[in-house]
Amino acid sequence: MWKHLHPRMLCLLLAWNGCANAAQAGGSGIRHPAEDPPRQQEKMDEADQPRPLPVVTVYGGLRHVFRPVHQQQIDQQALQARPFGTMDQVLQSRTAAHIRSYGPGVLATASLRGGAASHTHMLWNGFTLNSPMNGSMDLSLLPSSLFHSASVQYGGGNALWGNGTQGGAIFLDSGFPDTRGFFSRLQAGTGSMGEWNRAAAAGYLNEEGLSAMVRVMRSDNPNRYRYVNSTLPGRPHEIQEMASQSMQGLMTGARWSGRRMQTTQIHFWWQENDRHIPPSLVQSHTGAHQADHAARLTASWQQNRHRSVIQWRGAWFSEGIHYTDSMGLSSQSQWQTLAQQADILWQPRSGWLLMSGVQLRLLNARADEYSQDRQRNELTGLLSLQWAPPEKAFEINMSARQDYTSGHSIPFTPSVRISYRIRPLVNLHLGSGKNARLPSLNDLYWQPGGNPDLLPEKGWSHDVGVEWNQGRMKENDEGRRALGMESIGLTAFYSRITQRIIWLPKGGGMLWSPENLQQVHSHGLEAWAKGHRQAGPLQINYGIRYHATRSINLIASGPNDRSVGKQLIYVPTHRAVVQLSVSFRTMALHYHHGYTGRVFTTSDHSHSLPAWHTGELGVSWQGSLGRLRAEGHLRITNLLNKDYQVMANRPMPLRHVSLGLSLGVAGKDQSLQTK
Amino acid sequence: MSASDSAWAWLEKINRFKPNKHNPICFIMKHLKYLLIISLAMLWAGCEKDQETPDPIPTEPREQGVFILNEGNFMAGNASLSYLDTQSGQMLHELFLQANNEALGDVLQSMIVHQERAYLVVNNSGKIEVVDMESMERKGTINGFVSPRYMLVVNEQKAYVTDLFGNSVSVVDLVGNAITGGIAVSGWTEELAVFAGQVVVAGAGSGHLYFLDPQTDALTDSLYLGASPTRLRIDAEGHLWVLCSGSWDGSEKPMLVRIRPQNTGLMETFPLPEENSYYSRFDISANGRKLLVLGQDVWMMDLGKNNPTFELWIESGGMTFYGLSVSPFNDHLYLTDAVDFVQRGTLMVYSETGQLLNSHLVMVNPSGFYHH
């Protein structure tokens, strides 16, 4: 039977054997025997014969069946809590990813486990968002309200997700709300930076048959904020006047769920963005301007059979950037991506899952700095196996991937993950995998400096993690009172990247060119806990996450290189986030606190930026009258009024305030809040 | 139930607390030793060395030595001025910051001295800082440039300043410390020199050598040399040497051009040895005998020979040579290694025969010199 699970899930995955009950309880999308408590296990033991694969509704692809050692979900509630925010703000407050932000409305990229922006693989509906030209994705161009769910995978995952997943992956998905019937919503917001934001969403949803929805947004933000000019004597407060931004976007989707266990989906995402790029504190000239545009289309068809799932997915992206400044510079670049992917998931017998897939990806890029249009064709073959015998406490996942690319050979990338239930509520995870990253088109063809002889980066990553998950017991023991802490986990990792591509000066420094030179190893620990407590009428939710990362260069570029053995620049050793939410009837109070340790700005550690704290306090209210819903929120960002810089000479805003109002009609099943 | 009632109920619940294997507090207590181990492991994982302590920075430069111009990182605002006392070997750093309690700016490009005042051209800050030569205290700031590169004093009251994006050579009033005009040229301009009674400007963007009349501030002539003329030097015989760095795509190779003052239209060209390298700097010894040019390595040409050729003088050996200058006082070669361009560089001093005499740690991206 078809079923769409709780919207908290990034993408709904496969359940088998006795796991359908758990899925109906609205919890985890995929249940691993190694994670099930004894009572659940007993049910599994009764299953002698394979059952039909019961539940599959996949936005991001079947490959989500094979989970990494450490993944963090960001539900739609968290995305909607920031209706006019962008993904850099969401990830900064909710995850331990280090967001390298140049300021509001300006470039922001994600660094996971000490990697560069190009080592963080961004995917939308399972397709790569990273620009093939520079290998990274600007998070400040991603309005969080356009997405249904998101998740962060910490650590390498090349075998499943492909090129450029050394540091981890961020999955964004445009799913459908967990409701039925008609729903709609109008939102407006403003704030102390002078912003004026509008958004609307509407849709008609069915479990079977046709569903459709559309989200639109428009944001005009002068980004007029106060900051501290640390380069002047006395560190005066100044007002940013040159960071205005306007953004408009549309996300629409349609789904047809047929009676013959078939689902067809199509999603279209169009967006335009215009922004002035403010000068750094040490720049004299202004007038830099960047216009981005993107049209992205994905489609999928899926059929559930008795013991298999067949899925086809396709994507077409057309994107471009036009940069100009007052000095007469004008640089225009455009690129198109066409991707086709076919996967089949097969359950040959109980406890076994086999997946094979093939993907074809065609890239075309045009830039003023390329001597001609550049193309890259990629063909990928993937094979994954999962063995999770119902009567056993372990689960083994193995994947192997081979990419074929015009002009380059990419190494064979296998991976393995083993989970073992060492206690009823405690699971041990072990993972290991090979990773690789192709040079970006800029690395290869940028004039001047591009190096067409570059080799792919490659390396291995290893994880070991332990997780205590009380929430699973709670799901299956309905009468039990909530116990507070829901899960706590710890993961240790080690990874090594060889042939890392870095741009180095040539011939006296006037010409920069990339080389396969650096060798970097990273190790660290990631700890997290989250919980829920009912205290009288108060609902208390909390979460804490701490990551310690050491990412070190191992190779000297020359005899005077003093960077060997030292932490890479702009990689904080310590990063922690704390979230606390207290709800009382229709009111809720939220507090997010983030800590980022000192980052070095020179590779010999002669210069650094100090550690910084950020606090964010929000209060929200929601009311209803029948199916009519109203919500309001007030948020104070940088509550502690701290002067800090994430990137040198790019001051972040001092304390600022935003507020918003939402009105709408809820669907039949759930409140508007979860739409 | 009110909020205060809830709080009291919560406290009572804590008082009634009984061990329970599913209670997280019990779980934590039971596994305290593991948590301790985990905490220690986190401390280990998070261990990092402290930021290195900067060298002590004395305040006053000595009288005989060389200023080293550290560009700093683009957009990082960490440009700085260092000074090597060639008598004692003492190295001083951050002279401007020490004297003015303010960062110098972004990308220190060049420096000249005129009437006991140093003019520090700060490229990406679009300004020229005017400082007292002894105390390094600021005496003025010339603003209004787009991306200034080099400066040449043409008389007691006036100087010319080239620009990366300005499409003109700025005319600067040295008394009022202000831009008073501009001479339109095409594109990016680099170094300037006085040659044959005129001011010549390397037009890196257009491939031309521009001739300016310092009396009228007019463009009087131009001469096409080749791709990317950037550096200018006058040798002991009054010849003008121009380094053409070549085109980015390699279609035009780098070369040196010699122009005689008697006939500025007659050019002699000298192809450079590593034709696939980008040549960025060259210098000529005070006696005019030796020309050193910087590509990937340092090459020497003996100008005393009839048919001079280049010979390898100093091999880079994995270093990233960035700045080059020959002392006008003793023909010592001052060469810098910028390493990876995101750390402090190294200054190396070579004898006139190419022997390494000493080396010093300087600041980020040392590129220019002023011999004092």
Interface residues (C-beta under 8 A of the other chain):
Chain A: T231 L232 P233 S280 L281 V282 Q283 S284 H285 M327 G328 L329 S371 Q447 P448 G449 W468 Q470 M473 R480 L483 G484 M485 I488 L490 A492 I502 L504 P505 K506 G507 G508 G509 M510 L511 H523 G524 L525 A527 G531 A535 G536 P537 L538 Y546 A548 T549 R550 A556 S557 G558 P559 N560 D561 R562 S563 K566 Q567 I569 T573 H574 F584 G597 R598 F600 T601 T602 S603 D604 H605 S606 H607 S608 A648 N649
Chain B: M1 A3 D5 S6 A7 A9 W10 H22 N23 P24 F27 I38 A41 M42 A45 G46 C47 E48 K49 Q51 E52 P54 N73 M75 A76 G77 N78 N101 E102 A103 G105 D106 N124 S125 G126 K127 N143 F145 V146 S147 L164 F165 N167 S245 W248 D249 E274 S277 Y278 Y279 S280 R281 L294 G295 Q296 S316 G317 G318 M319 T320 F321 Y322 L324 D337 A338 V339 D340 F341 V342 Q343 R344 G345 T346 M363 V364 N365 S367
